[in-house]
Amino acid sequence: MNAAPADQIRLLDLQDLDVRLQQLAHKRKSLPEHAEIESLAKDHIQLRDLLVAAQTEESDTAREQTKAEQDVDQVRQRATRDQQRLDSGAVTSPKDLENLQREIASLAKRQGDLEDIVLEVMERRESAQERTAELTERVSSVQAKIDDAIARRDAAFEKLDGEAATATKEREVVAASVPADLLKLYDKLREQQGGVGAAKLYARSCQGCRQELALTELAEIRKAAPDTVIRCENCRRILVRTSESGL
């Protein structure tokens, strides 16, 4: 293939822009905010699960406390009625009086036991409420950190995307000035060779594979016409000759 030396030189400009676009894409994918957001998101999920568990415990203990207080109230009301019967003198039978007094004593003990249960449930509920409040605060704190990291990531995206848009426009201009067949070869090689399709021949070395060319290869290049498109024997990339080639 033949191409004017100026067109071959423009391949180096095109290659620089393609490398720049690759670098910008890599930087976009490897922003530290990505890992930060992922880590914070995991923490947020774990804290949310713990918060739901604490809220469930708080709700359960609230119902348990209500039930225990109702039980206490029922026992208290029954004991009050029995005491009123005892105090009214309506019960005159010694046996009935003894049974009534025994029941009042039993109810008093039952009421005490139930009140102890209420206190125990209240303590568990208070602990659950404190845990819920703590976890709510921690969830909010982590969410704030996530929001901050997302804002920083999006700001970085905006900057990188702006640079990429500028480089893309420049590439379009340069690519439009390169002959179609030369551009097609360059793009094919770039795809095959990890993003580098053309490299400068600098000080007798290919800047694509960083290999110094053999003397026989250099001799052939010296003999080649200026418009001949040279390929590196090692990496097969397009070798662009300049005043720095050392020929």
C-alpha positions as CSV (number, residue, x, y, z in Angstrom):
1,M,0.0,0.0,0.0
2,N,1.1,3.5,-0.7
3,A,0.2,6.8,1.0
4,A,1.7,10.2,1.0
5,P,4.2,10.8,3.9
6,A,2.0,13.6,5.2
7,D,-1.0,11.1,5.4
8,Q,1.2,8.6,7.2
9,I,2.2,11.3,9.7
10,R,-1.4,12.1,10.3
11,L,-1.8,8.5,11.5
12,L,0.4,9.3,14.5
13,D,-1.9,12.2,15.3
14,L,-4.9,9.9,15.0
15,Q,-3.2,7.3,17.1
16,D,-2.5,9.9,19.8
17,L,-6.2,10.8,19.9
18,D,-7.2,7.1,20.0
19,V,-4.8,6.5,22.9
20,R,-6.3,9.6,24.6
21,L,-9.8,8.3,24.2
22,Q,-8.8,4.9,25.6
23,Q,-7.2,6.5,28.6
24,L,-10.3,8.6,29.2
25,A,-12.5,5.5,29.0
26,H,-10.2,3.6,31.3
27,K,-10.2,6.5,33.8
28,R,-14.0,6.7,33.7
29,K,-14.3,3.0,34.5
30,S,-11.6,3.0,37.2
31,L,-12.7,6.1,39.2
32,P,-12.1,5.5,42.9
33,E,-15.7,6.6,43.5
34,H,-16.9,3.4,41.9
35,A,-15.3,1.2,44.6
36,E,-16.3,3.7,47.3
37,I,-20.0,3.7,46.2
38,E,-20.0,-0.1,46.0
39,S,-18.5,-0.5,49.5
40,L,-20.9,2.1,50.9
41,A,-23.9,0.4,49.2
42,K,-23.0,-2.9,50.9
43,D,-22.8,-1.2,54.3
44,H,-26.1,0.6,53.6
45,I,-27.9,-2.7,52.8
46,Q,-26.5,-4.4,55.9
47,L,-27.5,-1.4,58.1
48,R,-31.0,-1.4,56.5
49,D,-31.4,-5.1,57.3
50,L,-30.4,-4.4,60.9
51,L,-32.7,-1.4,61.1
52,V,-35.7,-3.5,59.8
53,A,-34.9,-6.1,62.4
54,A,-34.8,-3.5,65.1
55,Q,-38.0,-1.9,63.9
56,T,-39.7,-5.3,63.9
57,E,-38.5,-6.0,67.4
58,E,-39.7,-2.6,68.5
59,S,-43.1,-3.2,67.0
60,D,-43.3,-6.7,68.5
61,T,-42.4,-5.5,72.0
62,A,-44.9,-2.7,71.7
63,R,-47.7,-5.3,71.0
64,E,-46.3,-7.5,73.8
65,Q,-46.3,-4.6,76.2
66,T,-49.9,-3.7,75.4
67,K,-51.0,-7.3,75.9
68,A,-49.1,-7.6,79.2
69,E,-50.6,-4.3,80.5
70,Q,-54.1,-5.5,79.5
71,D,-53.5,-8.7,81.5
72,V,-52.4,-6.7,84.5
73,D,-55.5,-4.5,84.2
74,Q,-57.8,-7.5,84.0
75,V,-56.3,-9.1,87.1
76,R,-56.4,-5.7,88.9
77,Q,-60.1,-5.2,88.1
78,R,-60.9,-8.8,89.3
79,A,-59.0,-8.2,92.5
80,T,-60.8,-4.9,93.0
81,R,-64.2,-6.6,92.6
82,D,-63.2,-9.4,95.0
83,Q,-62.0,-6.9,97.6
84,Q,-65.2,-4.9,97.3
85,R,-67.2,-8.1,97.9
86,L,-65.0,-8.9,100.9
87,D,-65.4,-5.3,102.3
88,S,-69.2,-5.3,101.7
89,G,-69.8,-8.0,104.2
90,A,-72.0,-9.8,101.7
91,V,-70.0,-13.0,102.1
92,T,-70.7,-14.5,105.5
93,S,-69.7,-18.1,105.1
94,P,-66.3,-18.8,106.7
95,K,-65.4,-21.1,103.8
96,D,-66.4,-18.6,101.2
97,L,-64.5,-15.9,103.0
98,E,-61.4,-18.1,103.1
99,N,-61.7,-18.9,99.4
100,L,-62.3,-15.2,98.6
101,Q,-59.2,-14.1,100.7
102,R,-57.2,-16.9,99.1
103,E,-58.2,-15.7,95.6
104,I,-57.4,-12.1,96.4
105,A,-53.9,-13.2,97.6
106,S,-53.5,-15.3,94.4
107,L,-54.6,-12.4,92.3
108,A,-52.1,-10.1,94.0
109,K,-49.3,-12.5,93.3
110,R,-50.5,-12.9,89.7
111,Q,-50.6,-9.1,89.3
112,G,-47.1,-8.8,90.7
113,D,-45.8,-11.4,88.2
114,L,-47.6,-9.7,85.3
115,E,-46.2,-6.3,86.3
116,D,-42.7,-7.8,86.3
117,I,-43.4,-9.0,82.8
118,V,-44.5,-5.5,81.8
119,L,-41.3,-4.1,83.2
120,E,-39.2,-6.7,81.4
121,V,-41.0,-6.0,78.1
122,M,-40.7,-2.3,78.5
123,E,-36.9,-2.7,79.0
124,R,-36.7,-4.7,75.8
125,R,-38.8,-2.2,73.9
126,E,-36.7,0.7,75.1
127,S,-33.5,-1.2,74.0
128,A,-35.1,-1.8,70.6
129,Q,-36.1,1.9,70.3
130,E,-32.5,3.0,71.1
131,R,-31.2,0.5,68.6
132,T,-33.7,1.7,66.0
133,A,-32.7,5.3,66.6
134,E,-29.0,4.5,66.4
135,L,-29.4,2.5,63.2
136,T,-31.6,5.2,61.6
137,E,-28.8,7.7,62.2
138,R,-26.2,5.3,60.8
139,V,-28.3,4.6,57.7
140,S,-28.7,8.3,57.1
141,S,-25.0,8.9,57.6
142,V,-24.0,6.2,55.1
143,Q,-26.7,7.5,52.6
144,A,-25.2,11.0,52.9
145,K,-21.7,9.5,52.1
146,I,-23.2,7.6,49.1
147,D,-24.8,10.8,47.8
148,D,-21.5,12.7,48.2
149,A,-19.6,9.9,46.4
150,I,-22.2,9.8,43.6
151,A,-22.0,13.6,43.2
152,R,-18.2,13.4,43.0
153,R,-18.4,10.5,40.5
154,D,-20.9,12.4,38.3
155,A,-18.7,15.5,38.4
156,A,-15.8,13.4,37.2
157,F,-18.0,11.8,34.5
158,E,-18.9,15.3,33.3
159,K,-15.3,16.4,33.0
160,L,-14.1,13.2,31.4
161,D,-17.0,13.0,29.0
162,G,-16.3,16.6,28.0
163,E,-12.7,15.8,27.3
164,A,-13.7,12.6,25.4
165,A,-16.2,14.6,23.3
166,T,-13.5,17.1,22.3
167,A,-11.0,14.3,21.4
168,T,-13.7,12.5,19.4
169,K,-14.4,15.7,17.3
170,E,-10.7,16.1,16.8
171,R,-10.4,12.5,15.7
172,E,-13.2,12.9,13.2
173,V,-11.4,15.8,11.6
174,V,-8.0,14.0,11.4
175,A,-9.6,10.7,10.3
176,A,-11.4,12.6,7.5
177,S,-8.0,13.7,6.1
178,V,-6.6,10.2,6.0
179,P,-7.1,8.2,2.8
180,A,-9.9,5.6,3.2
181,D,-7.7,2.6,2.5
182,L,-5.0,3.7,4.9
183,L,-7.6,4.5,7.5
184,K,-9.2,1.1,7.1
185,L,-5.9,-0.7,7.6
186,Y,-5.1,1.4,10.6
187,D,-8.4,0.7,12.3
188,K,-8.1,-3.0,11.6
189,L,-4.6,-3.2,13.1
190,R,-5.7,-1.0,16.0
191,E,-8.4,-3.5,16.8
192,Q,-6.1,-6.4,16.5
193,Q,-3.1,-4.9,18.4
194,G,-4.7,-3.7,21.6
195,G,-5.6,-0.2,20.4
196,V,-2.4,0.7,18.6
197,G,-2.5,0.5,14.8
198,A,0.3,2.8,13.9
199,A,3.6,3.6,15.6
200,K,6.6,5.9,15.1
201,L,9.9,4.5,13.9
202,Y,12.1,6.2,16.4
203,A,15.9,5.7,16.7
204,R,15.6,2.5,14.7
205,S,13.0,1.1,17.1
206,C,9.3,0.5,16.7
207,Q,7.4,2.5,19.3
208,G,4.5,0.0,19.1
209,C,6.3,-3.1,20.3
210,R,9.5,-1.3,21.6
211,Q,11.7,-3.6,19.6
212,E,14.8,-2.5,17.7
213,L,14.6,-3.4,14.1
214,A,17.1,-5.8,12.5
215,L,19.7,-4.3,10.2
216,T,18.3,-6.1,7.2
217,E,14.8,-4.6,7.9
218,L,16.3,-1.1,8.4
219,A,18.1,-1.5,5.0
220,E,14.9,-2.4,3.3
221,I,13.1,0.6,4.9
222,R,15.9,2.9,3.7
223,K,15.4,1.6,0.1
224,A,11.6,2.0,0.3
225,A,9.9,5.0,-1.4
226,P,8.7,7.7,0.9
227,D,5.0,6.9,0.1
228,T,5.4,3.1,0.8
229,V,3.5,2.1,3.9
230,I,5.9,0.2,6.1
231,R,4.9,-2.6,8.5
232,C,6.9,-3.7,11.6
233,E,8.2,-7.2,11.2
234,N,7.6,-7.9,14.9
235,C,4.2,-6.5,15.7
236,R,2.8,-5.9,12.1
237,R,1.8,-2.3,13.0
238,I,2.2,0.5,10.5
239,L,5.6,2.1,11.0
240,V,5.6,5.8,10.3
241,R,9.0,7.3,9.3
242,T,10.0,10.7,10.6
243,S,13.2,12.7,10.9
244,E,13.8,10.9,14.2
245,S,13.7,7.4,12.7
246,G,17.5,7.1,12.6
247,L,17.6,5.8,9.1
